[in-house]
Amino acid sequence: MLLAISSWDKDHACAAGFSTVLLCTADGGSSWQEIRSLPLSHGERDFADNLFQELVLLSDGTGYVLDDLNYLYKTHDFGQHWQEFSLADVP
């Protein structure tokens, strides 16, 4: 199930939902690539119990994803790698 989608132009978009899978397209949705890159949930939940509610990806590769436990993660490479992000770290 996909709950969040973000596009940064007419050809590129990614979608997230349950599990650690990020689905991305570079051809306007004609085909999708599965990337198992989303972070595992905190606590003792199985990867399939991950639930990502919000996703924002920008054309420079920066992006954010928010899980159902309100943990925020940031990427600098279009979702290939994610790091936990805290708003307390923002100057």
C-alpha positions as CSV (number, residue, x, y, z in Angstrom):
1,M,0.0,0.0,0.0
2,L,1.4,3.4,-1.0
3,L,0.4,6.4,1.2
4,A,2.8,9.2,0.1
5,I,4.0,10.3,-3.3
6,S,6.3,13.1,-4.3
7,S,7.2,14.4,-7.8
8,W,9.7,17.0,-8.7
9,D,8.9,17.3,-12.4
10,K,6.6,15.7,-15.0
11,D,8.9,12.6,-15.4
12,H,10.2,11.9,-11.9
13,A,8.4,10.8,-8.8
14,C,8.7,8.4,-5.8
15,A,6.2,6.8,-3.6
16,A,6.3,5.2,-0.1
17,G,4.0,3.5,2.3
18,F,4.4,0.2,4.1
19,S,7.8,-1.6,4.3
20,T,11.2,-0.3,3.4
21,V,10.5,0.0,-0.3
22,L,10.7,3.3,-2.2
23,L,9.1,3.1,-5.7
24,C,10.5,5.6,-8.2
25,T,9.8,6.5,-11.8
26,A,11.9,8.5,-14.3
27,D,9.5,8.2,-17.2
28,G,6.3,9.7,-16.0
29,G,5.0,6.5,-14.4
30,S,5.4,4.2,-17.3
31,S,7.8,2.1,-15.3
32,W,8.8,2.0,-11.6
33,Q,12.0,0.9,-9.9
34,E,11.8,-0.7,-6.5
35,I,14.5,0.6,-4.1
36,R,14.8,-1.1,-0.7
37,S,16.3,2.0,1.0
38,L,13.8,3.3,3.5
39,P,14.9,3.1,7.2
40,L,13.6,0.4,9.5
41,S,11.1,1.5,12.1
42,H,12.2,2.2,15.7
43,G,11.3,-0.5,18.2
44,E,10.8,-4.1,17.6
45,R,8.7,-4.1,14.5
46,D,9.2,-6.1,11.4
47,F,10.2,-4.2,8.2
48,A,6.8,-4.8,6.8
49,D,5.3,-2.9,9.7
50,N,7.1,0.3,8.6
51,L,4.6,3.0,7.7
52,F,5.7,6.1,5.9
53,Q,3.0,8.8,5.9
54,E,4.7,11.8,4.2
55,L,7.3,12.1,1.5
56,V,8.9,15.1,-0.1
57,L,11.7,14.9,-2.7
58,L,13.2,17.9,-4.4
59,S,15.0,18.2,-7.8
60,D,18.4,18.6,-6.1
61,G,18.1,15.1,-4.5
62,T,17.2,16.4,-1.0
63,G,14.2,14.8,0.5
64,Y,12.3,13.9,3.7
65,V,10.1,11.0,4.8
66,L,8.0,10.9,8.0
67,D,7.0,7.6,9.6
68,D,3.9,6.8,11.7
69,L,5.9,7.2,14.9
70,N,6.9,10.8,13.8
71,Y,10.5,10.0,13.1
72,L,11.8,12.2,10.3
73,Y,14.5,11.0,7.9
74,K,16.5,13.0,5.3
75,T,18.2,12.0,2.0
76,H,20.7,13.9,-0.2
77,D,20.7,11.4,-3.1
78,F,17.1,10.9,-4.2
79,G,16.3,8.3,-1.5
80,Q,19.2,5.9,-2.0
81,H,20.4,6.6,1.6
82,W,18.5,8.0,4.6
83,Q,19.6,9.4,8.0
84,E,17.4,10.2,10.9
85,F,16.8,14.0,11.1
86,S,15.9,16.1,14.1
87,L,14.5,19.6,13.8
88,A,16.6,20.3,16.9
89,D,19.6,20.0,14.7
90,V,18.5,22.9,12.5
91,P,20.4,26.2,13.4
